[in-house]
Amino acid sequence: MPVSRPFSRLCSALCALFLALSAHAQINPILLVPGGPCSSLPSAPHFSVKSGAYQSPLSVRLKDSTRGAIIFYTTDGWTPTSNSARYLGPIAIDVTTTLQAIALVPNCSISRVAAANYALPSAPLPLPSSAVLPVALSGQGAMVLGADVQVPLLFASPVSSRTAQIGDTIAFTLAQDLKIGDATVVPKGSPATGKVIQVDRSQAGDGPGQLQFQVDSLTVNGAQVPLHAVEDLFGRYVASPATDMFAGFATAGLAVLLTHGKDAQIPAGAKVTATLAAGTALPIAGTSATAGPGPAN
């Protein structure tokens, strides 16, 4: 007697569940922030405009069905965290953009990442070849910045959650010349460094891989000038075929158990923006002392 397709699918789903449970004697799928446990994960945010190609600018609204959830989002390709921009109203999209968002319930947990890709006729503006630094004063072998400066950097080599370890050094290169007036003081290609500060590998039932890194310093005339940036990147979620079989009555724990993910991969050439803080001293050519915050204005 032939086995029906639904029955065959159910058997496959149960087998997948049994194997997952065998590998995870204790299910603890929810990563909690300090404050108390939650009965389930917040739902991922919903976007009012679907991914796709559009001919005119968009206004995208975000909402979440979880009571008390706060939404955070990014448009720069990095995974949103509680330090990202908080959603406070419609988001204007006028160039090709990847919008990502999470929902966070205070003292509870964070949702999966929701993402949408919007292709518009206008591409993001190319990075200018140089940026002029705001100098407050010069002297004693250094120039002191009068305001914060956003510094674009490029990854010099790829980084993966599969192989990275906490504390690994990350090499960056400066993506544009930094100038004082017409004079280039930090040329494009100058080295910068950072490190991996958190890594989680992709495993069955544990979701996608995760990387978190920070940018520490930029080399200026042989001295290390402090920079600051902290970013996260999550791999992509991939649902098990068994997930659909249990849709509608699976608990949050079971749903996560039946989900795996890809490793987080940062390719060489990926862009990250770091901050040179106001008051930072940039050494003038010919000096080599370690730079640091300059005198207060």
DRENSE-38401 format. One line per field, with one value per residue (C-alpha): y, x, z. Coordinates in nm, 2 decimals, decimal comma. Layout:
BEGIN
north <- (Y ...) $
east <- (X ...) $
up <- (Z ...) $
***
This chain:
BEGIN
north <- (0,00 0,33 0,58 0,91 1,23 1,41 1,10 1,08 1,45 1,40 1,11 1,31 1,60 1,38 1,22 1,56 1,66 1,34 1,40 1,76 1,67 1,40 1,66 1,90 1,74 2,07 2,34 2,70 2,89 3,24 3,46 3,68 4,03 4,10 4,14 3,82 3,53 3,55 3,29 3,34 3,54 3,87 3,85 4,00 4,35 4,38 4,62 4,82 4,79 4,46 4,40 4,48 4,73 5,07 5,37 5,64 5,71 5,51 5,57 5,25 5,20 4,93 4,76 4,46 4,26 4,19 4,40 4,65 4,58 4,86 4,85 4,93 4,94 5,00 5,09 5,04 4,66 4,59 4,40 4,62 4,62 4,81 5,08 5,13 5,39 5,35 5,35 5,66 5,70 5,64 5,57 5,75 5,53 5,72 5,51 5,14 5,02 4,71 4,79 4,56 4,57 4,39 4,41 4,42 4,38 4,56 4,31 4,03 3,92 4,02 3,90 3,76 4,01 4,12 4,25 4,40 4,50 4,81 4,87 5,22 5,40 5,61 5,42 5,54 5,83 5,72 5,79 6,12 6,08 6,30 6,47 6,79 6,76 7,03 7,15 7,35 7,43 7,32 7,31 7,10 6,85 6,78 6,91 6,88 6,80 7,05 6,81 6,45 6,31 6,00 5,79 5,53 5,21 4,89 4,54 4,43 4,06 3,85 3,76 3,46 3,34 2,99 3,06 3,38 3,39 3,65 3,88 3,82 4,13 4,28 4,49 4,78 5,04 5,40 5,45 5,82 6,09 6,30 6,66 6,98 7,24 7,12 6,91 6,54 6,44 6,08 5,92 5,67 5,32 5,40 5,10 5,08 4,80 4,65 4,31 4,05 4,10 3,83 3,53 3,25 2,98 2,85 2,53 2,32 2,46 2,76 2,99 3,17 3,27 3,60 3,84 4,15 4,36 4,70 4,94 5,07 5,29 5,45 5,49 5,85 5,94 5,64 5,70 5,51 5,75 5,62 5,54 5,41 5,18 4,86 4,66 4,33 4,09 3,79 3,51 3,43 3,21 2,89 2,71 2,32 2,15 2,03 2,38 2,41 2,08 2,22 2,57 2,70 2,49 2,48 2,66 2,93 2,68 2,42 2,68 2,78 2,42 2,35 2,65 2,67 2,95 3,04 3,17 3,54 3,64 3,98 4,01 4,19 4,55 4,57 4,93 5,03 5,38 5,47 5,80 6,02 6,21 6,58 6,67 6,39 6,49 6,40 6,40 6,61 6,44 6,38 6,29 5,93 5,95 5,77 6,02 6,07 6,32 6,67 6,97 7,07 7,37) $
east <- (0,00 0,16 0,25 0,07 0,28 0,15 0,22 0,57 0,63 0,51 0,75 1,03 0,94 0,92 1,26 1,42 1,26 1,39 1,74 1,74 1,61 1,88 2,15 1,99 1,90 1,80 1,63 1,72 1,66 1,60 1,89 1,78 1,89 1,91 1,58 1,38 1,27 1,01 0,76 0,84 1,05 0,91 0,78 1,01 0,90 0,67 0,75 0,47 0,65 0,77 1,11 1,13 1,22 1,05 1,06 1,01 1,11 0,94 0,81 0,83 0,65 0,75 0,53 0,55 0,27 0,45 0,32 0,57 0,83 1,06 1,19 1,55 1,67 1,97 2,02 2,39 2,41 2,50 2,27 2,06 2,11 1,97 2,23 2,09 1,84 1,51 1,21 1,00 0,81 0,82 1,16 1,23 1,40 1,52 1,82 1,88 1,88 1,87 1,65 1,69 1,50 1,46 1,20 1,32 1,11 1,28 1,42 1,33 1,46 1,52 1,34 1,50 1,62 1,37 1,51 1,39 1,58 1,46 1,60 1,55 1,68 1,92 2,21 2,39 2,62 2,98 3,22 3,41 3,78 3,86 3,73 3,84 3,91 3,78 4,09 4,05 4,42 4,77 5,09 5,33 5,36 4,98 4,66 4,35 4,01 3,73 3,44 3,37 3,46 3,31 3,59 3,51 3,71 3,73 3,79 4,14 4,04 3,73 3,61 3,38 3,20 3,31 3,68 3,70 3,78 3,74 4,04 4,14 4,29 4,10 4,29 4,12 4,23 4,12 3,87 3,95 4,21 4,17 4,28 4,36 4,27 4,44 4,70 4,65 4,74 4,62 4,62 4,37 4,49 4,64 4,60 4,35 4,30 4,02 3,93 3,66 3,48 3,20 3,16 2,90 2,92 2,62 2,48 2,17 1,90 2,10 2,03 2,28 2,64 2,71 3,01 3,06 3,37 3,51 3,75 4,03 4,28 4,41 4,78 4,86 5,22 5,34 5,12 4,80 4,51 4,20 3,89 3,55 3,30 3,11 2,91 2,73 2,65 2,42 2,41 2,09 1,82 1,73 1,42 1,41 1,15 1,00 0,92 0,62 0,48 0,46 0,35 0,06 0,13 0,50 0,64 0,90 1,16 1,06 1,05 1,41 1,52 1,40 1,58 1,95 2,14 2,43 2,76 2,81 3,05 3,21 3,38 3,70 3,61 3,31 3,27 3,24 3,23 3,42 3,44 3,74 3,63 3,65 3,96 4,16 4,52 4,66 5,04 5,21 5,45 5,78 5,64 5,58 5,43 5,10 4,82 4,53 4,26 4,38 4,32 3,97 3,84) $
up <- (0,00 -0,11 0,17 0,12 0,08 0,39 0,60 0,45 0,53 0,88 0,94 0,80 1,03 1,34 1,25 1,22 1,56 1,72 1,59 1,71 2,05 2,08 2,01 2,26 2,58 2,73 2,52 2,60 2,28 2,42 2,49 2,77 2,87 3,24 3,41 3,38 3,16 2,88 2,77 2,40 2,16 2,03 1,68 1,41 1,29 0,99 0,71 0,54 0,20 0,07 -0,08 -0,45 -0,73 -0,71 -0,94 -0,68 -0,31 -0,04 0,31 0,51 0,84 1,09 1,35 1,58 1,73 2,06 2,34 2,47 2,19 2,09 1,73 1,63 1,27 1,04 0,67 0,64 0,61 0,97 1,20 1,43 1,81 2,10 2,01 1,66 1,56 1,74 1,51 1,58 1,25 0,88 0,72 0,40 0,14 -0,17 -0,28 -0,31 0,05 0,27 0,57 0,88 1,21 1,54 1,81 2,17 2,48 2,78 3,04 2,81 2,47 2,11 1,80 1,49 1,23 0,97 0,64 0,32 0,01 -0,19 -0,53 -0,66 -0,97 -0,75 -0,61 -0,29 -0,35 -0,41 -0,13 -0,18 -0,25 0,05 0,36 0,53 0,90 1,14 1,32 1,64 1,70 1,60 1,79 2,00 1,71 1,68 1,53 1,75 1,60 1,68 1,61 1,57 1,23 1,06 0,91 0,64 0,66 0,45 0,57 0,44 0,45 0,51 0,86 0,93 1,24 1,15 1,21 1,41 1,78 2,04 2,05 1,68 1,52 1,23 0,97 0,80 0,55 0,53 0,24 0,16 0,21 0,53 0,47 0,65 0,40 0,07 0,25 0,29 0,65 0,64 0,30 0,17 0,24 0,58 0,81 1,10 1,35 1,55 1,70 1,73 2,07 2,03 1,81 1,79 1,54 1,35 1,49 1,44 1,67 1,77 1,48 1,26 1,33 1,49 1,48 1,68 1,64 1,74 1,56 1,79 1,61 1,29 1,20 1,15 1,08 1,27 1,57 1,68 1,69 1,87 1,67 1,79 1,63 1,74 1,49 1,47 1,18 1,20 0,94 0,77 0,93 0,75 0,86 0,87 0,65 0,98 1,08 0,84 0,97 1,33 1,23 1,44 1,75 1,79 2,10 2,06 2,18 1,93 1,65 1,73 1,76 1,41 1,27 1,18 1,02 0,80 0,93 0,95 0,67 0,63 0,29 0,22 0,11 0,33 0,46 0,83 0,96 1,27 1,47 1,54 1,85 1,89 2,09 1,93 1,86 1,51 1,51 1,25 1,01 1,18 1,52 1,63 1,98 2,05 1,98 2,22 2,33 2,29 2,53 2,60 2,42) $
***
